[in-house]
Structures are given as C-alpha cells and as structure tokens.
C-alpha cells in the first residue's frame, strides 16, 4: 500500500506572534519542520517544540529561512551566495545543537517561505543552500518542492532528497505554487484539502487552480502550522489518507 509523510512548519511562535498550535499538530504529523530562528520563533520556544517532538516520536527537520523576521521570511532577499550559505549553516548548527540538548537529532532540512520558493527556480541560491547542508552534515535529507531546481542540484551534489506537496496551497498548471498574493492561493476547507491529498497519494496528481490536473510525485505532504484551521486540516487529511489504506510514515530516519 502507498506510504506518505505528513509534516508541518512548527517552532514559529513568540509571545506577541502566536501562529500555530504546535502541541496539537505534533499529535498528528510524522515529521516537524522546526524554525531555525531567522524568520520566526525564539530559542526557548524552539527548544520546547523540539522536546515535544522527541517525546512524541516525531522526526525533526530544520526549517531555515532568510534573515527576515519582520516579514516572517516570506519576502525574497537578494543575497550573495557566500552570505546565504553562512546564514543557512548558522541556522542548521543552532537547531542541531538545541535538538541534541533535548535528546533528539535533525534528520532533514526544509527551507522556509521565500527561500523555499526561490530555490525551486533559482540555481545560484540553490547551490548555496546545498553547499551549506553538505558542509554541516551531508547525511541530512533535503526536502523541497516537487519538480524544483534545488532537488536536482542536491542530487547532483550527492545529497538524498525528498519531494513535497502542499495540502493547503493551490497549484499552478506547471506544478509551482500559486503566489500567496493571489486570491485562492491558500486553501481552508478540511474535507476538500484531504480529498486532494488522497488523490495525490493514490494517483500522483493534484487539481491545479485552472481545473487541470498536474502530476506531482511527492514523498511528503505539508500542512502549514500557521494556516487558519491547520490542525483540523491536518487531522482530516490524516484520517482520510488512513481510511484510503495509505500509511503515514516519515520519509527520513530519526
């Protein structure tokens, strides 16, 4: 029977900007992309999310982004390659240290927000991110957008990769995500989201925003922790996947 991972972006809360219910989401997902600090979160909050993930047996991934706290890492930054590599290395090192402190380890890397979207297309920034991962730990798996440029660059560099699909985001006909600036880019209905993901896991296709089907080969499904109703969407997606005979399991070894 098919197997797929279910992940969420977590560790992004601070006292005056609470965006997700990490404890509830960790009861649902098999992998957690934990903020590495540059776009969101605090050291103490990130540490708590990591500790909760360890207790729950959830596989931990690092979630580095641009140094863009004000915009939640969702604004593209025109950054030189050496600086970007250093920024990613710094974030990976920090998260790996915190994970070790609570008895866990980081198994994979999923870049965040605008960095994630940029390296789905941009070869130069992709190479900087890949170089950072290789420098810190070449055994880390890179999780990226299915069909994205960075996955091919990472494979060519000898990294293990996994492809990701998004439960709560609309797709363009070419397989790219619809920009958050456009109407209908973020989906909210738990049943509709879950039905899309059952079809993805079973048939390898997602209905694009124009009504056509786009083929997406993915080993992991993301429900953004900061999306309204994210816990309900994740829970319904998990339930419908399992009801369809699809196993929920992490793509990376803990």
C-alpha positions as CSV (number, residue, x, y, z in Angstrom):
1,X,0.0,0.0,0.0
2,X,1.2,3.6,-0.6
3,X,3.1,5.4,2.2
4,X,3.5,9.1,2.6
5,X,4.8,11.5,5.2
6,X,2.7,14.3,6.8
7,X,4.7,17.4,8.0
8,X,4.1,20.8,9.4
9,X,6.1,24.0,10.0
10,X,6.4,24.5,13.7
11,X,8.5,26.3,16.4
12,X,7.5,29.7,14.9
13,X,5.6,31.1,18.0
14,X,6.7,34.0,20.2
15,X,4.6,35.7,22.9
16,X,3.3,38.5,20.6
17,X,3.1,36.4,17.4
18,X,1.5,33.0,18.1
19,X,0.8,31.4,14.7
20,X,0.4,27.7,15.4
21,X,-0.7,25.1,17.9
22,X,2.5,23.0,18.0
23,X,1.4,20.6,20.7
24,X,-1.8,19.7,18.8
25,X,0.0,19.4,15.4
26,X,2.7,17.1,16.9
27,X,-0.1,14.7,17.8
28,X,-0.9,14.4,14.1
29,X,2.2,14.7,11.9
30,X,5.1,12.3,11.4
31,X,7.7,15.0,10.7
32,X,8.1,18.5,12.1
33,X,9.9,21.3,10.2
34,X,11.2,23.3,13.2
35,X,12.1,27.0,12.8
36,X,15.8,27.7,12.8
37,X,15.3,31.2,14.2
38,X,15.9,33.7,11.5
39,X,12.3,34.1,10.3
40,X,10.3,33.2,13.4
41,X,10.4,31.7,16.9
42,X,12.6,32.1,20.0
43,X,15.3,29.8,21.4
44,X,13.2,28.8,24.3
45,X,10.1,28.2,22.2
46,X,12.0,26.3,19.5
47,X,13.6,24.2,22.2
48,X,10.2,23.3,23.7
49,X,8.9,22.3,20.3
50,X,11.9,20.1,19.7
51,X,11.5,18.5,23.1
52,X,7.8,17.8,22.4
53,X,8.7,16.3,19.0
54,X,11.2,14.0,20.7
55,X,8.7,12.8,23.3
56,X,6.1,12.2,20.6
57,X,8.4,10.3,18.3
58,X,8.1,12.9,15.5
59,X,11.1,13.1,13.1
60,X,12.8,16.6,13.3
61,X,13.7,18.7,10.3
62,X,15.5,22.1,10.3
63,X,13.5,24.9,8.8
64,X,16.0,27.7,7.8
65,X,14.9,30.9,6.0
66,X,16.1,34.3,5.0
67,X,17.1,36.7,7.8
68,X,13.6,38.3,7.6
69,X,11.9,38.2,11.0
70,X,9.7,41.2,10.2
71,X,8.1,39.6,7.1
72,X,8.1,36.0,8.5
73,X,10.6,35.0,5.9
74,X,8.1,35.4,3.1
75,X,9.9,38.2,1.2
76,X,12.6,37.2,-1.3
77,X,16.0,38.5,-0.3
78,X,18.7,39.3,-3.0
79,X,21.6,37.9,-1.1
80,X,25.1,36.9,-2.2
81,X,25.9,33.2,-2.2
82,X,28.6,33.3,0.5
83,X,26.3,35.1,2.9
84,X,23.3,32.8,2.2
85,X,25.5,29.7,2.7
86,X,26.7,31.1,6.0
87,X,23.2,32.0,7.2
88,X,21.9,28.5,6.4
89,X,24.9,26.9,8.1
90,X,24.4,29.0,11.2
91,X,20.7,28.1,11.4
92,X,21.4,24.4,10.9
93,X,24.1,24.4,13.6
94,X,21.8,26.2,16.1
95,X,18.9,23.8,15.6
96,X,21.1,20.7,15.7
97,X,22.5,21.9,19.0
98,X,19.1,22.5,20.5
99,X,17.8,19.2,19.3
100,X,20.8,17.4,20.8
101,X,20.2,19.2,24.1
102,X,16.7,17.6,24.3
103,X,17.8,14.1,23.2
104,X,16.9,14.4,19.6
105,X,18.6,14.9,16.2
106,X,17.9,16.7,13.0
107,X,17.2,14.3,10.1
108,X,16.4,16.6,7.2
109,X,16.3,20.2,6.0
110,X,13.3,22.0,4.6
111,X,13.9,25.7,3.7
112,X,11.2,28.2,4.7
113,X,9.0,30.6,2.8
114,X,10.5,32.8,0.2
115,X,13.8,30.9,0.3
116,X,12.0,27.7,-0.3
117,X,10.1,29.2,-3.3
118,X,13.3,30.9,-4.7
119,X,15.3,27.7,-4.7
120,X,12.5,25.9,-6.5
121,X,13.7,28.0,-9.5
122,X,17.0,29.8,-8.8
123,X,20.1,27.8,-9.5
124,X,22.5,30.2,-7.7
125,X,20.7,30.3,-4.4
126,X,20.0,26.5,-4.7
127,X,23.7,25.9,-4.9
128,X,24.4,28.0,-1.8
129,X,21.8,26.1,0.2
130,X,23.1,22.7,-0.9
131,X,26.6,23.7,-0.1
132,X,25.5,24.7,3.4
133,X,23.8,21.4,4.0
134,X,26.9,19.4,2.7
135,X,29.2,21.5,4.9
136,X,27.2,20.9,8.1
137,X,26.1,17.3,7.6
138,X,25.9,15.6,4.1
139,X,23.6,12.9,5.7
140,X,20.8,15.4,6.1
141,X,18.0,14.8,3.6
142,X,16.8,17.9,1.6
143,X,13.0,18.3,1.4
144,X,11.9,20.6,-1.4
145,X,9.1,21.4,-3.8
146,X,8.4,18.5,-6.2
147,X,9.9,19.3,-9.5
148,X,12.1,22.1,-8.0
149,X,15.5,23.1,-9.3
150,X,17.1,22.6,-5.9
151,X,16.3,18.9,-5.8
152,X,18.2,18.2,-9.0
153,X,21.2,20.3,-7.8
154,X,21.2,18.5,-4.4
155,X,21.0,15.1,-6.1
156,X,23.9,16.0,-8.4
157,X,25.9,17.1,-5.2
158,X,25.3,13.7,-3.6
159,X,22.6,14.6,-1.1
160,X,19.5,12.5,-0.5
161,X,16.3,14.4,-1.4
162,X,12.6,14.1,-0.9
163,X,9.9,15.9,-2.8
164,X,7.0,17.7,-1.1
165,X,3.4,18.6,-1.9
166,X,1.2,21.1,0.0
167,X,-2.2,20.2,1.3
168,X,-3.3,23.8,1.9
169,X,-1.9,25.6,-1.1
170,X,-3.2,26.0,-4.7
171,X,-1.1,24.9,-7.6
172,X,-0.4,26.4,-11.0
173,X,-0.6,24.2,-14.1
174,X,3.2,24.0,-14.2
175,X,3.4,22.5,-10.7
176,X,4.5,25.7,-9.0
177,X,2.6,27.1,-6.0
178,X,0.2,29.9,-6.6
179,X,1.6,33.1,-5.1
180,X,0.1,34.0,-1.7
181,X,-0.6,37.4,-3.1
182,X,-3.3,35.9,-5.4
183,X,-6.8,35.0,-4.4
184,X,-7.4,31.4,-3.7
185,X,-3.7,30.6,-3.1
186,X,-4.3,29.2,0.5
187,X,-7.0,26.5,1.0
188,X,-9.0,26.2,4.2
189,X,-11.7,23.5,3.8
190,X,-10.5,20.4,5.7
191,X,-12.6,17.9,3.6
192,X,-11.5,19.4,0.3
193,X,-7.9,19.6,1.3
194,X,-8.0,16.0,2.5
195,X,-9.6,14.7,-0.7
196,X,-6.9,16.4,-2.8
197,X,-4.2,14.7,-0.7
198,X,-5.8,11.3,-1.0
199,X,-5.7,11.7,-4.8
200,X,-2.1,12.9,-4.6
201,X,-1.0,9.9,-2.6
202,X,-3.0,7.4,-4.7
203,X,-2.7,8.8,-8.2
204,X,0.2,11.3,-8.1
205,X,-1.9,14.2,-9.3
206,X,-3.3,17.5,-7.8
207,X,-6.0,19.6,-9.4
208,X,-4.5,23.0,-10.4
209,X,-6.2,26.3,-9.9
210,X,-7.3,26.4,-13.6
211,X,-9.1,23.0,-13.2
212,X,-6.5,20.9,-14.9
213,X,-4.6,18.0,-13.3
214,X,-0.9,18.4,-12.6
215,X,1.3,15.4,-11.9
216,X,3.2,15.7,-8.6
217,X,5.5,13.0,-7.3
218,X,5.9,13.6,-3.6
219,X,7.0,11.7,-0.5
220,X,5.7,14.2,2.0
221,X,2.7,16.4,2.5
222,X,2.8,19.7,4.3
223,X,0.0,21.4,6.2
224,X,1.3,24.9,7.3
225,X,1.1,25.3,11.0
226,X,0.2,29.0,10.6
227,X,-2.7,28.4,8.3
228,X,-6.2,29.1,9.8
229,X,-7.7,25.8,10.8
230,X,-4.4,24.0,10.2
231,X,-5.0,21.4,13.0
232,X,-8.4,20.4,11.6
233,X,-7.0,20.2,8.1
234,X,-4.1,18.0,9.2
235,X,-6.3,15.8,11.3
236,X,-8.8,15.3,8.4
237,X,-6.1,14.7,5.9
238,X,-4.5,12.0,8.1
239,X,-7.9,10.4,8.7
240,X,-8.8,10.2,5.1
241,X,-5.4,9.0,4.0
242,X,-5.5,6.2,6.5
243,X,-9.1,5.4,5.6
244,X,-7.9,5.0,2.0
245,X,-5.3,2.5,3.1
246,X,-2.4,4.9,2.9
247,X,0.2,4.6,5.6
248,X,1.5,7.8,7.3
249,X,5.3,7.4,7.9
250,X,8.3,9.7,7.9
251,X,10.5,9.9,4.8
252,X,13.7,10.4,6.8
253,X,15.1,8.2,9.6
254,X,15.1,9.6,13.1
